[in-house]
């Protein structure tokens, strides 16, 4: 009887840990999806800016291309921060 209770307690503890990992994994998956969306939107915006730049003369074209690169860089930084925050968040 005692052995069965111990096994049951171990099984329940394992299920609890599994649930925690699952919540952590879900939080990280959501953060990654959010980060991917940010990067995809930034890429589309930067591509549109570069397309407009192709119709302009220098230095306006160069300025717009620099802005497009800044959009990409900012999105990458924001995406990395979101993913890092999710990884560092305490388990719930």
C-alpha positions in Angstrom: 0.0 0.0 0.0 2.7 2.4 0.9 4.6 1.6 -2.3 1.5 2.4 -4.3 1.1 5.8 -2.6 4.7 6.6 -3.2 4.4 5.7 -6.9 1.2 7.7 -7.1 2.9 10.7 -5.5 5.9 10.5 -7.9 3.5 10.2 -10.9 1.6 13.3 -9.8 4.8 15.2 -9.2 6.0 14.3 -12.7 2.7 15.4 -14.2 3.0 18.7 -12.3 6.5 19.3 -13.7 5.3 18.3 -17.1 2.5 20.9 -16.9 5.1 23.6 -15.9 7.3 22.7 -18.8 4.3 22.8 -21.0 3.3 26.3 -19.9 6.9 27.5 -20.3 7.1 25.9 -23.8 3.8 27.6 -24.7 5.1 31.0 -23.5 8.3 30.6 -25.5 6.4 29.4 -28.5 4.0 32.4 -28.3 7.0 34.8 -27.9 8.7 33.2 -30.9 5.5 33.6 -33.0 5.2 37.2 -31.9 8.9 37.8 -32.8 8.5 36.2 -36.2 5.5 38.4 -36.9 7.4 41.5 -36.0 10.3 40.5 -38.2 8.0 39.6 -41.1 6.1 42.9 -40.9 9.4 44.8 -40.7 10.7 43.0 -43.7 7.6 43.8 -45.7 7.9 47.5 -44.7 11.6 47.7 -45.5 11.0 46.0 -48.9 8.3 48.6 -49.7 10.7 51.4 -48.7 13.4 50.0 -50.9 11.0 49.7 -53.8 10.1 53.4 -53.4 13.8 54.2 -53.1 14.4 52.6 -56.5 12.3 55.4 -58.0 14.2 58.2 -56.4 17.4 60.0 -57.0 20.3 60.0 -54.6 20.6 61.2 -51.8 16.8 60.6 -51.2 17.1 57.0 -52.3 20.0 56.4 -50.1 18.2 57.9 -47.1 15.2 55.7 -47.7 17.4 52.6 -48.0 19.1 53.5 -44.7 15.7 53.9 -43.1 14.7 50.5 -44.4 17.8 48.9 -42.9 17.0 50.6 -39.6 13.5 49.2 -39.7 15.0 45.7 -40.1 17.6 46.2 -37.3 15.0 47.6 -34.9 12.6 44.7 -35.6 15.4 42.2 -35.0 16.3 43.8 -31.7 12.7 43.9 -30.6 12.2 40.2 -31.6 15.3 39.1 -29.7 14.2 41.0 -26.6 10.8 39.4 -26.7 12.3 35.9 -27.0 14.8 36.6 -24.2 12.1 37.8 -21.9 10.1 34.7 -22.5 13.1 32.5 -21.8 14.0 34.4 -18.6 10.5 34.6 -17.2 10.0 32.7 -14.0 7.9 29.5 -14.2 4.3 30.0 -13.4 
